[in-house]
Amino acid sequence: MKKVLVSLFALAFVLISAPAFSADIELAKKSTLEAIVKAGKIRVGFESGYLPFEMTNTKGNFMGFDIDMSKQLAKAMGVKFEPVNTAWDGIIPALITDKIDVIIGGMTVTQERNLAINFSDPYIVVGQAILVNNRLKGKINSFKDLNDPKYTVCSKLGTTGEQAVKKYIPKATYKSFEVESEACMEVIQGNADATVYDLPLIEFFQAAHGEGKTFALNKPFTFEPLAIGLRKGDPDFLNFLNNFIRQYKNDGRWQKSYDKWIKSNEWQKDLQN
């Protein structure tokens, strides 16, 4: 009798779990992971110009910290890396409409973006820093000092830099730009007082163009994790990406790329003007 009951329970478990198991298999078949492997390529969306994460070199090829990681991701999947240079304001729509498979473009995880797409675990954490015109040396020591209508503060349209200005420096006169380098040059040329953007870019512009013209407040005043963006409803692909990031960050490849692109500026000679 005991054996009969055990068998009945086992049969009931199989009957109950079978639909769920079948549903899981169907979900896995629809994963972007499967589509990428089948296509033999991964379409990576980014906007070139975000130094030193995605840039264009003098030969017209893409380079940078994110490009390195994207190529390693493609290699891990056994597929070809296909770069898709996309305007920033259209990059999330491009992902949602399946024009790209992932966003690896220095995208900060925000709750607003997370309503539209999913994110992997962070692969690097950055924060907002400030490039300030030299005429304000001794007057501006933190973002709080810029919170006055008499100061003109810049950033790139639609970025967390813009959000930081509006949240933390709301009284300043704000000026937005389509390209982050233009916002930096506005300060360097003395047409604006400061620009707010991710620390790596601020440090690059200070080192490359700002000597004697600007100074950097290079202690970030925000916490901003950068992660890979993917479409919602894809647990298999999310699992793969998180495991890839964990491996990439802990086997030496991440550090090698960080040293090359962020701790060094040797790559500047190859940068397209």
ZIGI-V298886 format. One record per helix or strand. SS is the DSSP state (2 for helix, 1 for strand). FROM is the first residue (numbers start at 0). TO is the last residue. If there is no record, write none. Layout:
BEGIN
<<SS FROM TO> <SS FROM TO>>
END
This chain:
BEGIN
<<2 1 28> <2 31 38> <1 40 45> <1 49 49> <1 53 56> <1 61 62> <2 64 76> <1 79 84> <2 87 95> <1 101 102> <1 107 107> <2 110 113> <1 117 118> <1 123 125> <1 127 132> <2 133 135> <2 142 145> <1 151 155> <2 159 167> <1 172 176> <2 179 187> <1 193 197> <2 198 208> <1 213 216> <1 223 225> <1 228 229> <2 234 249> <2 252 260> <2 265 269> <1 270 270>>
END
